[in-house]
Amino acid sequence: MYQLFIADKNYSSWSLRPWLLLTELGIPFTEQQSRFDGPVNHTKFRHFAPNGKVPCLHHDSDVIWESLAIIEYLAERHPGVWPADSKARTFARCVASEMHAGFSNLRGTCPMSVGIRIKLHQISPALQADLDRISELWQQGLQQFGGPFLAGSAFSAVDAFFAPVAFRVQSYGLPLPAAAQAYVDRLLQLPGMMAWQQAALADPYREPSHEAEPLRHGLLVADLRL
């Protein structure tokens, strides 16, 4: 049985990716959640993750501690993690890698916080450039492989990598072209996404540094959490 170590569902965008993939593909796993208690938790998380970060996957005697490495580990053992079609799989891996390594302006301006709604003070040119590139990637995948997911008819790892973006779009009201917004809506309607959101909204825990970060860039207009 896989054991996936994650952090708070309100805040942990990196945890969401493998959690959602395992959930949507119906791969059995157990979830172990640890709390953020500040912006850096490396010491606290070192007892389960060599790099002191989430997510981290334990399986038999193996410990896998990077989200992209977790995805590849699962792909070696389960069909459907990446698309079966070679061209779609190549595209999916390139796009997932770009998401994994890039879009720092989106991450910095719009940190994931599932339960709140923020009106940004402004959309900077740098943030707009990230949104434009994401929309371009989505349009390319949807058009080339026919949708409704980025690499074809089935949900795969590349969609899981963009799941935190969907929550960011929802929380910050980020403007997107109609086709990109429709893809966001499709992700938000996945059973796994709805389950993650429900758990985040029901969680009473508030970590001060994660609560403060979105308010640096915008005005809180709603808090949907209990």
N, C-alpha and C positions, 0 to 999 in steps of 0.2 A: 504494500500500500504506500502510495506517495504521501508525504507529509510536507505541506507548504506553510512556511513561516511568512507572515505578512504583518503589516502595521495597521493603524486605524483606517477604516474604510472611508471616513470623511476626507482624509488627506492623502493617502498613499497611492499615488498614480502608478508607481512602479509595481506595487503589489497586485493591482487590478489586472494587469496583463496576463500573467500565467494563471491566476485564479479564474478569470473569465474563460480562457482557453480550455482549461480542464473542465470547467462547468459546462460550457456549450458543447464540448465533444463527448460529454458523458463519461469522462475518465475518473474513476473513483479516487478520492484523496481525502485526507483529513486536514483541517485548517488549524493553525496555531497562531493566535494574534498576540502581538506585543504592542504596548503603548509607546507612541512618541512622547518624550518628556522634555523636548527642546529641539532646536534646529539640528543638533548633532547627537546621534545615539550610538556611535560606533562601539563604545565600550559595553554598553548595555546589551547590544545585539550580538556581541562576539561569542556568546555561549552557543549560538546555533549557526552563525554565519562567519566564515573566516574574514570577510571584509567588513564585518560589523554593520551590514546594511540589509534591507529587505528589497525584494523577496529572496527567499532561500528555499531550495527544495532538497529534502532528504528522501532517499530511496535505497533500501537495503543498506549497504555500507557506503553509498555514494552521497556526496554533498555538493550541490550545484548552486552557485551563489550569484549569478548574473542573469537578468531576465532573458537576454538573448541566448545565453548558454542553456538556460532552463528549457527554452523553446526547442532548441536543437536536440537536447537530450530526450525530450518527449517525442520529437519527430523520428528519432531512431527506433522508437518502440511502438508508435501508434500511427495508423494512417489518418490522413485528414488534417494533420497539423499544418502542412504546406500543401498547396494544390498538387494534384497528380500530373497535370499538364506541365510540360517542361517550360514553356514560355511564361505561363502564368506563375509558376514557381520561381523562376528567375526574377520576374517583376516583383513578386511579393517579397522576396528576400532583400532586394535592393531597397524597396520602399520602407520595409520594416527597419532596416539598418539606418536609413536616413532619419527616420523618426527617433530611433534609439539614440543617435549621436547629435541630433540637431534641434532646431527650433527653440533656441535658448531664450529668445525674446518672448515667445508665447509662454514658456514655462515660468520665466521671471515675472512677467506682468500679470499672469493669470494662474497662480498656483491652484492646484485642484482642491476644491472645497465643495463637496457634493451638495451640502444642505443649505447653502446661502445663495442669494442673488445680489450681484454687484453691478452698479452702473459705473463704468469706467470714466475717469476724468477725461481721457482722450485715447484714441487709437493712434499710437505713434507710427511713423513710417516703417520702423523696424518690425513692429508687431504686424502691421498690414502686409509687409513682405512675407512674413511667416504664414499668415492666413492665405495669401495668394498662392504660395508654393504648395501648401497642403491641398487647397482646392484644385490646383493643377494636377497633382498626383492622383487625387480621387477621381477627377474627370477622366484622366488617362486610363486608369484601371477599369472604371465602370464602362467606358465606351469600348475598350479593347477586348474585354473578357465578358461583356454582356450583363454583368450584375446578377443579382442585386448587391453582391458583396464585391470587394475590391479586386479579387482575383477570380471571379466567376460566381457560380450559383451557390456555393457553400461558404459558410463562415470558416475562416482559417486564421493562422497566426497574425497575418498582416492586419486583419480587422481588429484583433485583440490589441495590437500595438497602438491603434488609434482610438481605442475606447476611452482613455483619459481625455483626449481632445473633445470627444462628444460631451463629456461632463463639463469641461471648461466652456464650451460654446453655450451650454445651457445655463451655467452659473453666471457668466459674464455677458450674456446676450450678444455674442460676437456675430458680426454681419458676415454672411456667406452667400454665394450664388445659390439659386434655387436647388440645383442638383446636389450640391454639397450639403445643404441643409436637409434635404430629403434623406441623404445617407446618414447624417447625424441622427435624425429621427428614427431611422431603421435600427441603428445601434442601440439607442435608448430604449427601444421596445423589445430587445432581446430578453428572454427570461432571466438570464444571468445578470444583465445590467439592472433590471428591475429589482432583483433580489439584493444585489450589492447596494443599490440606492436605498431600499427599504431598511437595510441594516444600518446604513450611515445615518439616516434620518432618526432612527430609534436610539442611537447611541448618545447618552448624556455627557460623554467625556468631551472636555474642551482643553486643548493644548494652547497656551497663550501665544507662543511665537507663530504657530500655524494660523491662529485666529487673527493675529495682527497683520500678517503679510498681505492679504487681499486688500486691506483698508489703506495700504500705502498707495494704491493705484485707482481706487474708486470709492463710491459711496454705497454702504449697505442699504439695500431697499427691501430685503426680506430674508428671514431666517426660518426655514421650513422644518427645522429639527425640533424634537420634543424638548 
